[in-house]
Amino acid sequence: MSKVIFKCILVTIVMTASCVVITNAIREAVHMSDGPARLIAILCPLLITPPIIYLCLRQSEKLRQALTDLNRIMQELETTNARLFEASLRDNMTGLLNRETFFERMEALRRQGPGSLLIVDADHFKKINDNHGHHTGDAALIAIAQCISRCIGEDDCAGRIGGEEFAIFLATADETEVRGVAECIRAEVCSHALKSAEGAEVPLSVSIGGVAGVAAGTVKEHFRTADRRLYDAKRRGRNCVSVRSPVKNIA
């Protein structure tokens, strides 16, 4: 407001001075008397200029503020849209990629080079839900997802692809490294102190099946191979890892 008033006063002074100069020039040309002409030259701009200039400057200030607010709103909208888009790619409960996005990311990573696939399945998950309630079951899934996130690298991707089933695509074809990541996840989950709503300790473990060095073949084939390794881990008593290279699994 103070800037608008200052500009209004400044313009009024300039306009008044201009009118006086112009009036003097006209008066000299037509030999007009000095008093009335000079009075009109001073009073007219003093009476007319301030309200007109004030309104113009006030509208200009409002427009500038509106543009500032619009830019801020657009930035907030872009941030919100980016956040919503990222949320649409993820599982609401665990924060990992959802099923569709995981398969898309896996295909993109496979095109960049060979990698490895792990399937992680929570052991005795139905029993956890039945004995301790779905709230504890949800907490178990969240804990498993957090353990997975701690064990994989930035170039890897992980998603929740089923109720209690997770999938991980690792950007390495080395079977030893793949087994190391799988063991890291298994150990992290097994050591997690999960408690029910009543405070009872709830044992938590996962079985992991994997195939190292996936390149040729379809995603469906690789999942079938990893699923066989997962079944092998379950058959061996659960809470264990079974990883092989595809040449050892695909006959």
Secondary structure, DSSP 8 states (H G I E B T S, - for coil): -HHHHHHHHHHHHHHHHHHHHHHHHHHHHHT--HHHHHHHHHHHHHHHHHHHHHHHHHHHHHHHHHHHHHHHHHHHHHHHHHHHHHHHTB-TTT-SB-HHHHHHHHHHHHHHS-EEEEEEEETTHHHHHHHH-HHHHHHHHHHHHHHHHHHS-TT-EEEE-SSSEEEEEES---HHHHHHHHHHHHHHHHT--EE-TTS-EE---EEEEEEEEE-SS-HHHHHHHHHHHHHHHHHTTSS-EEEE-HHHH--
